[in-house]
C-alpha cells in the first residue's frame, strides 16, 4: 500500500510482451483502482488470485521490455492499457509506464497507449518524441458527458470533459487519437443527447477514429455480479429490469441501439472519422516504414 492508501503488491514477471493476432501488447499492472462499475477485466475468466483493487505491479517490467525489444528484429507498435490502465494512481510514484515508454523510444518502436487518466499528460514529452521517430497513438475511453453520472460509473478517474482536454492536447502536438465509445449502459447512458455530445467533442478535438461495438455492454461471471451490486446501490430497481430483459446474456444491447448507431455513423462519416473497429485497429497496429515517412515529407 502506498502513502495514498492504494493497495498493491510487487511481483517479478516472467515475460512482458504478448502477441495476439499480430497485436503486440504489454500490461505493466494487473487490477485497477479506477473503480468503473462495468469493467470486463474483473471477469472470472482472467483468473485473478487477489482482489482486483490490490494492484499487481510487475516491477521488472522495464528490464523485461528492454530485453525483448533489444532482441526483436522487426519494429512494431507496442500497445498497453487493454487490460489495466497504465496511468492508475500508483503510476504517479512508480513511474513504470514512463520507464517503459523511454525504452520504446530508445529502440525506435511505436507506442499505442489506452487510458482514462489525465496522468498521461505527464509523459507528453516522451509520447511526442515517439511520434516523431516512429508513431504514437493515444486511446481514450469516453462513456458519459454527464459529470454527475461519470462520478458514479467511473468514480476514481478524471471526468469526460477532462479526458477531452487531454485529447485536445494530443491534437496540438500531432499525436493521433482513437476514442473507445464503450460501454453504452442500457437505461443509463444510452441517450441520443449523451452520444451526440460526446461525438461532437470528438469532432472538435480531431479524433482519428472511434471504436464502438454496437451500443451496449458485455457481462460475464465476476463482472456481472459487481455491476449488478452497483445497480442496486446507485440505480435502485434497475437490476430487476436488466434481469427481466436480458436474463443471463453476455451481450446486452441498448433498446436505443438502432437510433444511436445511426447518429454514430452519420457524425463519423460527415467528419471523416474512422468508425469501423477493424479499420481503427489496423491503423493503431501499423508502424510506417521510416524510409516511406521520409519520402512523404520530402515531396
N, C-alpha and C positions, 0 to 999 in steps of 0.2 A: 504493500500500500504506500502511495506517495504522500507528500505533505498536503495534497488537496483531498485526500480520502479515497482516491480511486484504487480499487483492488487490482493487483497484478502479480504475476509470478513469472520467473525467468526460466527459459529452457535453452539448451543448445540443440538446435535443429540439425538434422542430417542433410537436408537439402533446402533450397530456397526457390528454385525455378520449377514451374510446371508447364507442360506443353499440352494444351487441349485443342485439338483440331487446328493446329497451326498458330494458336494464340499463346504467346509466352507470357506467363504471369508470375507474380510473387505476392505472398501475404506475409508481411513482417509481424503482424499481430493476429491473434485469434480471439474472438469475442469482441464486444463493443460496449462503450459507455454512453452512447447517444440515446439509448432507450426508446427507439422508434417502435411503436406498438405492433407494426406489421412485419418486422424483419424476418425474412426467409432463412437467414443464417442461423436462427435459433432451432431450426428443424432437427428432429432426432437423427435424420439420415447423415448429418455431419459429425455424429459421434463425439460430442463434447463430453469430456470426463470431469469437467469442472463447471462452476457457474458461468453463464455467458458473460456476466458483468465482471468476472475475475479474469482480467485480460492476460492471455498468454503472450509473453514477449520473447520473440526469437532474438536473443541478444547477440548471437553470432551472425545475424543476417547480413551485415555488410561484408564480413570476411567470406561468407559463402558466395555472395553475389560477385565479389571480386574474382574469386577462383573460377566461377562459372563463366564470366564474361571474358576473362583472360584467355580461356581455352576455347571459346566459341568462335568458330571461323567466320560464320556469316552474321553480319549485323542485322538486327531486327528491332521491333518495338518491344519494350518491356512494360507490361501492364501491372498495375497494383490498385487494390481497392474493391475488387469484385466481391470478396467475402467479408473483409473487415476494413473499416475506414482507416487509411494510413495517417489521418490527421485527427485522431482521437485526442482526448485531454492529455494522456500520458506522453504523446509525441512532443508536447510543449517542452518537456525537460529531457526526454530520452534522445530525441533528435535522430532516431534511426532511419526514418524516411529521408531526411535530409542527407544523411551519410550515404544512403543507397543511391539517391539522385546524383550526388557528387561522383560516384563510381560510374554510373551510367554515362555521365558527361565525359569523364576521363577516357572511357573506352569507345566513345563515339556511337553509342546506341541511342535509340529513340525511347521516349517515355510516354505512357498513356495512363494518367492518374485520375481515379474516380473518388470523389469525396462529397460530403455535405458541409464541410467546415471551411470557415474563412481563414483558418490557420495556414492554409496553403499559400496565402499571400506572403508569409514569412520567407518562403523559398522561391519567390518570384525571380530572383536573380539567377538561380540555377536553371529554373524552367525556361527562362528566356535564352540562356546560353545553349541549352539542349536543343531548343527550337532553331537556333541559328546554325548549329553544327550538324544536326540530324533532323529531328522532328519531335514536337511535344504536343500532345492533345490533353486537354483538361475536361473531365466529365463531371457534371454536377446534377444531382437529383433534385427535382422540383415537384412537389405534390400539391401544395395548397398555398394560395395567395393570402389567405386569412391568417393574420398573426396570432390571434387567439386560438384558432384551430391548430396551427402549427405547434404551439406550445403543448398541446395535448398529444398529438400523434408523433411528434419528433421533439421531445421535451428538453433534451440536453445538448442541442446544437443550434447554431445561428438560424434565424428565420429565412424565409424565401427571399424577402427583399434584400437582405444582406448577401445572399448567395448570388442574386442577380448583379449586385455591385461587384462581386468577385468576377463574374463572367465579363462584366464591362472592363475591368482592369486587364483581363487577359486579352480582350479585343484591342485595347490601346497598344499592347505590346506585340500584336500579330500572332498570338498563340491561339490556334483553332480550338473551339469548344463544342462539346456534344452534351445535350441535356437528356436525362432519363425522366420522362414524364410518366412516372410509375412508382408505386401502385396508385390506382384510382379506386378508392374505397366506396363500395355501394352505399348509398344513402348518407354519405359523409362529405366527400369532396368531389362527387361526380356530378357537378353542375356546369351548365353552359357558361355561367359567369366566371367560375374558377378556371376552367380550361382556357377560355378566351383571354383572361387577364394574364395568365402565365405565358401563353403563346405570343401575345403582343409584346411582352417584356423580352422574350427570346429574340423576336424580330429586332427590337431596339438595340440589343447588345450583339447583334451579328452572329448568332449561333449557327454553326456549320450544319449540324444535324440534330434531330430529336428522335429518341427511341421510345416507342410505345408498343406494348404487346396486346392491345385490344381493349383498353378501358375497363380494367378490373384488377383483381389481385389473385394470388395463389396462396393456398393454405395447406400445410401438411402437418403431420404429427409433431408436436413440440411448438411449432409456430402457431397453430390453431388455438391451442389452449391459452397461450399468452395473449393472443389477440382477443379472444372471447372474454378473458378476465378484464382486459382494458375496456371492452364494450360495456361490460357490467358496471365498471367504475365510472366511466365518463359519458356513456350514452345508454342510460337505463332502458331496458326493453328491446334494444336493437339486436342483441344476441338471438333472442327468440325469433325475431323477424328473419335473421340470417338463416337460422336452422330450418325454418319453415320453407324458405325459398330455395336454399342451396343444399340442405342436408349436409352430407359429409364430402361434398365435391372438392376437388383440387382447384379447379378454375371457377372463380366467382366473378362473372361478368356483370357490369353495371346494367340496370334496366334502361339506362340512358345511352348505352354504348353506341348505337347507330348514329344518333344525333351528334354525340361528342366526336366520333371518328370523322364524320363529315366536316365538322369545324376544324379538326386537326389537319386533315389532308388539304382542305381549302386554304388555310393560312400558310401551311408549309409550301404548297405548290405556288401560291401567289408570290411568296418571298424567296423562292428558290432554295429552300431548306431541305436537306435530305430527310426523308420521313420513313424509309423502309429500313428495318433493323439490319438486314444483311448488307445494305449499302453503307450504313453507318459503321458496322463492324469492319467491313473491308477497308474503309478509309482509315479507321483507327489502327488497323493492323499493318498497313502498308508503310514501309520505310523507303522513301525515294532514293534512288542511286545518286551519289554525290556528283558524279560527272553530269548526269541529266539535270541536276539542280543548277550547276554552274552554266550549262548550256542555255537554260531558260533565262537566267539572269543576264547573260551576255547578249541576248537578242536585242 
